[in-house]
Amino acid sequence: MPHFRLVLLGLLTTVHFFSAQAQDLNCKYLAAIEQGFLAQHIKYSERNQALADRVTEQYIKRLDPTKIYLLQSDVDQMRKQVKDFVGKVKDRDCAIFRQIHGVVENRVKERVEFAKGMLGKGYKFDSKVEFVFDPDKKDFPKTKAEAEAFLKNYVHFQVSNYITTDTKLDEAKTNVSKNWDRSLRRLKETKPDDILSGYLDSFARGLDPHSSFFSKDVLEDFEIQMRLSLEGIGATLSQEDGFTVVEALVPGGAAFRSGSIEPKDRIIAVAQGEKGKFENVVEMDLRDVVRLIRGPKGTKVKLTVLRKQGEGKGRFEVTLTRDKINLEDDAASMTYIDREVNGVKKKIALLNLPSFYADSSRGGRSAAADIKKLIADAKAKRADGLVLDLSNNGGGSLEDAVKIAGLFFQTGNVVKQSSRDEGRGEVVLKDNDPLVDWSGPMVVLTSRVSASASEIVAGTLQDYKRAVIVGNDHTFGKGSVQSVMQIPQNLGAIKVTVGMFFTAGGDSTQHRGVDSDIQVPGPYVTEDMGEKTLEYSLPPKKIPAFLSNEAFVKDGPSAWTMIQSDWLPQLREKSKVRVEQNEEFKKITTELEKTKAKGKLIKLSEVVKDKEAQEKKEKAKSAKNQSKAEKEKEYLKRPDVQEATNVLIDLIQLMGSKSVAVKR
């Protein structure tokens, strides 16, 4: 948004922002960056007491989200300091954030000393412990003794998590003790600009749950996700007990091609170039390790690797040449399923879109362009129907959402975006491409996880009666639009909510989401999953419908058939019978009922017996290293994917047995 850029640049210029070199975030820039949020946010445009209260609460939660470290007296003092800071624009002193950080550090040190003392020689694991861990269900402790009483139960809980993985008690104690040391060390290593970044992000989240401040590192990760590419060695890394561990290798990446790196390898040192000096990365924060390993295509990086060999460990060095890596797991993909129906073979195209990605650079990759090519392939293969899977898609590029929705009808309105200036009305975003890329029967698969851009596509196709929506009761319910604006001098970026969107039927998906035409059970159907549960979530709205007649095509090769309301009861009844008989859906329903019955109470006697949960985690880790064929096989086993395909087959049969005129 050009106006957004002018506002932000103008504000930053007033604090003598520009210089020849990149800057570190410091106090003099905060007010200008805050005003950048307020200049564009859809609802909040000025500082007031209510905003100060919200920002303060978000900041406190960031400092101690579990309510394990701080005392109520600490929190009371911090609230006063932060509220006073938020209310000011001039004469601000950012020293309060360093002071607050110091208080947190001292409290963490106290808890570490208690936890390590408890884990001494006399420690006995108590499997009978029961406690409520949910921070929303408890207050900050009033005294040190009260804090330690809760901490005692929590330490038992930490030990139980290791025992679940068949770790011996002594090793579990050691691991928990090291984790506490690590927490304190990383807190001590927090950089000044990270402290200020944390405040700015709290300011943003005080506006609404989707506005945020991107530090330089977070911005880099965001851009990688939108481009679906990065330059590095092609390995997914995690942190475990202070070590950087290789989780998975990207097929075709430098690490994969070398044949020297394997999943579960531990990287213990990194050097730049052929002659660079090795830097020990044990106990280093993961993002700092990643920063050392990533680098421009064609440059070299050396790694010292530790690998388990039998009962011991082997140590070796490997030199890798960084390369451009395409993150294909997050890209659109097509799978074909052949089914026989009443003796007739049917080919189903299953199009999986995990995110709405878009690289803004010239010739960059986009979800819309990829899907257009995949649909052309489905038509060439004479597919009889299409399932568009958005069930794990949390959103992304609004422009691509509009283009993708438009692939399935002729030109017409897709979405309206509002602004905070109600006198300006809504901006209409429409599909201007007259080509109907896919005119055949289609189903859209969603879940409670499907959000934002996913809801635009699903909601629009439902409004035009273009597709049957199969999924959980409804989607996530995020009906707001964010704009990301980079701040000069490599200080990061601000992401701010600039509007609400409405699908062509006039509905905002805010809170309500997109209702499924045909419901199936899902693991995320819980009370705390959805936009309406988020703090400071914006209220929903509704406007008059703005469907376009030109979207419909009655005759010719691009003609498509509207979903008739009397078809849905028939489709639901057939689906209901299958779902009730499906063992996988039964398991999902049983697990949900167990979770609801258990509530927020943690019983260690149940935790240590829960081997199944640990097995699921290990299975999820190993899945990252499966071949493309293996991943596809597992994907096709999903009960919701199978049922979406079944519904599509039913729809194809309905369409084939009835001659239906397009109604306008």
Protein Blocks (a to p, Z undefined) as FASTA:
>chain_A
ZZlmmmmmmmmmmnomacfbdcdddfklmmmmmmmmmmmgmkbccdcfklmmmmmmmmmm
mmmmnommbcfklmmmmmmmmmmmmmpmbhpafklmmmmmmmmmmmmmmmmmmmmmmmmm
klccdfkbccdfblklpccdfbfklmmmmmmmmmmmmmmmmmmnopafklmmmmmmmmmm
mmmmmmmmpcfklmmmmmmmmmmmmmpmkbccddfklmmmmmmmmnopacdehpacddee
hiacdfbdcehiaklmnomacghiacfbdcehjkbccddfehiafklmmmmmgccehiac
dddddddehjbccdddddddddddddfklpccdddddddeehiacdddddddfbacddfb
ghiacfklmmmmmmmmmmmnopabdcddfklcgbjjfklmmmmmmmmmccddfbdcddfb
lmnopaddddfbfbdfblcdcdddddfklghjlmmmmmmmmmnopaccdddfbdnhpabd
cdddddehhlacadddfbdcddfkopafehnlpadfbdcddfklcfkgcjklpghiacdd
ddddfbdfklpcfbdjkbccdddfklmmmmmmmmmmmmmmpmklmmmmmmmmmmmmnmma
dcfklmmmmmmlmmmmmmmmmmmmpcfklmmmmmmmpmklmmmmmmmmmmmmmmmmpccd
ddZZ
